[in-house]
Amino acid sequence: MLEKLFKLKQHQTNVKTEVIAGITTFMTMAYILAVNPSILSDAGMDPTAVLLATAIASFIGTACMALMANMPFVLSAGMGLNAYLAYTVVLGMGYSWQVALLAVFVEGLIFILLSLTNVREAIFNSIPLTLKRGVSVGIGLFIAFIGLQNAGLAVDASTLVTITSFTDNFTTHGICAVLAVVGLMLTAVLHIRGVKGSILIGIVATWVLGIVCQLIGLYVPNAESGFYSLIPEAVISFDFSKLGKTFGQCFQVDWGTIRPLDFVVVIFAFLFVDLFDTLGTLIGVASKAKMLDEKGRLPRVKPALMADAIGTSAGAVLGTSTVTTFVESASGVAAGGRTGLTAMVSGLLFLLATLFAPLFTTIPSFATAPALIMVGFLMVSSVTEISFEDGNLTEAIPAYIAIIAMPLFYSISEGISLGIISYVVLNLFTGKGKKVHPIMYVLAVLFILKYIFL
């Protein structure tokens, strides 16, 4: 049945590989089940309800991706978009979290309409192949930077960022950074030796090493500083009642408090970031998995985008921020995932996480950090497919700009924005404007207007 549903032989994969890839992706994304409740609780939402909503919405969106598009991409509540909801819309603009969820719901409906009318697919296909490869490299650097931060290796400094001091606060921050380095080396050795599931093994091994360090006193939990016990206090929880605190609340709003113009801006902001983060993730991960055709297009992109839109609307109803395709899907692809079975495995694990939340959320960020750094390396290798010869500079320079913008501005969408603007400008003023797709001109103008007015 799995062969018929996911066409495993056609994609040169098997059930074992897909299952390992699905587990790997989930393990690198499990942090969202701890981070999202923490962020949205600052907006006044119940953290347990947010965790349950996030897990269920992740399953719905990912199952749609698996069954509708047969692709190994996994969805969950997007980082950045959750912070925008909590700190800008609610705490900054003064809206209730119910109104913020309503904006997310409306955004999801707009996405569904755009997907039905082929607008999103047309945008995807209009982006040139070289720029798509640049996006893949940029995402690799971006998630590697996230990994370095999660590991505690990259920290704030007068130079904006620097390497951490391993000896300061050694029993908390220092030992976590050391364990992340050990985990990275272990993962790299396993990958070089061709061990299947090397990324997943690296995550689990790093976590186990952390538990050992806690047992012998090298790691000392300090909740006030954000360093929690690595040993789960409980394994299973059957309490789902708190989901009622957020379910359907996006429709329970005080309409008199909504300022129409501000509300439209909020919807557009969610729409904009979600659209281009999703496109960037699909481009980057699909490029690395060699799923793009000879013209740089992604077959079955329309159902993939539809799955994203459905996940967003369902998530808003359940009580979580915008659901989007996760760049961490690259970890599953790197582990060999090529079909929707990878996504379905991850989706089912998110559903199971509603029962085993105390266990899954204990996985520390320093244990998943090596996976992100290693996946970053695998994605950066796409840079060899970009031609930097003189005759191709109008293609190469925009790709370069997109590459450096993503990690330095901490945003996939900003990298795409600047990549597209520079691509149009350079080709237009060097006499190559005719080769630029009309949609690229429209996007460039919209991006410039965004920087002016938003």
C-alpha positions, 0 to 999 in steps of 0.5 A: 500500500505504501508503494502505491501511495508514495511511489517509493521505487520511482523515487529510488527509496524504501520504507526504512530510509523514509521512516528514518528521514521522517524521524530525523526531520521531526527531531530537528523540529521538535524544539518548536513544541517548546519554543512556540508556547513560550513565545505565544504565552507572552501574548496571553495565550495558554502555553499547554493549549498552544503546544497541543494546537501546534502539534495538531496543526503540524500534523494536519498541514504535513499530512496534506503535504504527504498525501496531496504533493507526495513530498518530504516537506514538514510543516509547523508554526513558523519561527519569526511569524510567531514572534511577529504575532506576539510582540508586534501585533499583540504587545506592539499594536495592542490587539488581542491574540484572538484578533491576531489569530483571525488575521492568520486565518484570513491570510490562510484563506487568501493563500488557498485562493492564490494557490487555486489560481496558480499565482503562487506556482507562477511566482515559484516558476518565474524565479531563475534557476541560478537564484534558486540555487543561491537561495539553497546555499543561503538557507544552508548558511541561515540554518547553520547560524541557527544551529550555532546559536542553539548550541550556545556557540555564537553569542552577542558581542560588540562585533554583533556576534562572536564565539562563546567563552567555554569556561564561563558558566561551565556547568550550564552554558559552557558544557552545552556548547562543548556537547554541541561541538562533540555532537557535531564531530560525531555526526560528521564522522558518521556521515563521512563513513556513510552511516544511514541516519547519521543526523538522527543518531547524532541528535540522540547521542548528544542528548544521551551525553547531556543526560550523563553529564547531568548525572555526574554533575558536569551539567547543573540545571538552572531554570532561571537561566533557561537551562532545564533538566535533560531527564524527562520528569514524565513521559505521557500526558492525556490532558487535552482539555486546555485546547479549548482555551484557544480552539475557535477563539479566532472567531471570538473577537471584539469587532469594534477594536479592529482598525481596518487599515492596521488589520490589512497591514497585519494580514499583508505582513503575515501573507508576505513573510509566509509566502516567501519563507515557504517559497524559499524553503521549497526552492532550497530544500527541493534544489538540494534534493534534486527535485527541480526539473531542468528549468528549475521548476518544482513538479507538484508545487501547487499541491505543496503550496495548498498544503501550506495554506490549509495548515495555516487556516487550520492552525489559526482555528486550533490556536497557533500562529502561521503554519509554514513549510520548515527549512529543517525538512532539509535534515530529512532530505539529507537522511535520504527522504524523497517522498511524502512518507517522510512527511507522514512519519514526521506528521504522525510524530507531531500527533503523538507528541500530544501524548508524549509532550513531556518527553519530546520537549525535553530534547535540548537545543544543543542536541539538535544544533549539530544536525542543523549545522551539518545540514547547513554544510550539505546545502551549501554544497549547491554553491558549486552549481552557480557559475561565477564566470564574467558572462554570468555575473547578472545571475551570480551576483543576485545569487550571492546577495541572496546567500549573504542576506539570509544569515546576516539579516536572519531572514529567508524572505529578506534574502529572496527580496534582495536577490530578486530586486538585484536580479531585476536591476542588474539585468535591466541596466546591463541590457538584459532586461528582456530575459527577466520574467514579467512576474520578477518585475512585479515582485521587485516593485512590490519588495521595494514598496515594502521597504518604503512603507512597511 
